[in-house]
Every structure is written in C-alpha cells, then in structure tokens.
Amino acid sequence: MSKFTIPDQTLYICTGSKCSKRGGKDTYKAAKSFLKHQPPGKQIELIRTECTDRCDYAPVCAFQPGNTWLKEYKEKDVLKILSTLMIND
C-alpha cells in the first residue's frame, strides 16, 4: 500500500472547451511538465477540471489553499506563480 500525502498546494486548471481554446489545455501541459522536472520539496498537485462555469473569463485556474483564481491568464503567468511557490518552501 502506498503512502498517502496531502499536497501543500493544489492547482486546478480548467480544460473545458472554451478554456482549452484560449490556452487552458496548453497551460495544463506546460504546468505538468514544469512540476515533473522540479526537485523534491514542496508538493504541488495539478488537477485538470472539465468546466468551472466561468466561461466568460476563460481561461481560468485556481490555487488552493487560499482560493486564488486567475482569469484570462497567459501560460507564463501560471508558470511564474508555480516557480514562486517552489522557491517559497
């Protein structure tokens, strides 16, 4: 049986149809690759969601805990936040 760990942060990225068209799917792939290549340390879990029902603001993502939402973001914005979170261990 594997050991269950609770992540320090969770990033939810919407990859529903409108968010995907506006960069959500590409951001999910970039964030997944970024986190895969980080040294051990802070645990950040990445979760892909289908729809957050905030299509007018697509693409959207949320960081938990803290309930921080990004709307109409660019991929570089998410990667910058992730790198900041990794540094602030």
N, C-alpha and C positions, 0 to 999 in steps of 0.2 A: 504494500500500500504506500502510495506517495504522500509526502508531507504537504499539507495544505497551507499556503501562505497568503496572507492578506496584503495586497499591494499598498504602497504609500500613496499613490495617485492612480487615478483611472481617467483615461481619455476616451470619450465617446465621440466617434466621427460618424455623421450621417452619410450614408451612401445610397439614399433613396434616389429616385430618378432625377429630380431637379438638382439636388446637391451633387450627384455624380457628374452631371453635365457641366456644372460650374466648378469642378475641381475636387469634390469630396473624395472620389474614388482614387484619384492620383495622390491626394494628400494622405489617405489611408495607407497606400503602398509605400510612400516615402517615410511616413512615421514608423511603419512596421520595420522597414529596413534600418532606419536610424536606431531604433531601440534594440534591434538584433545585434548591432555592432558596438553597443556600449559595454564598458567594463562592468563587472558586478558592483553593486552598490544599491542605490535607490531603486525600488521596484515600481515601475510604471506599467500598468496594464492597458492595453489598447483594445477597445471593443468597437466593432463595426455595427452600426444600427441601420435599420431599413428606412425609417421615417420618424422625424421628431415633430411633424406637423407645423413646421416653421418655414415653409417653402418660400414665403415672400422674402426671407432673409438668407436664402441659400448662397453658399454652403454654410452649414452650421456645425459646431462641435462644442463639447462641454468637458471641462476638467472638474473632477471630483477628488477629494472633498473641496469645498469652497464654492461650489456651484458657479463656476466661472464659465460663461458662454461667449463664444466668438461667432460673429455673423459676418457674412460676406468677406471672409478672410482669404488670404493667399497662402499657398503651401509654405512659403518661407516664414510666415508669421507663426504657424504651428511648430515648425522645426526650431525656431528661435526660442519659443516658450519651453519646448522639451529640453533643449540644451541648457537653459537656465535652471530648470528643475533638477537636471542631473548634477549641475555644479553645486546647487544649494542643498546638499545632502545633509 
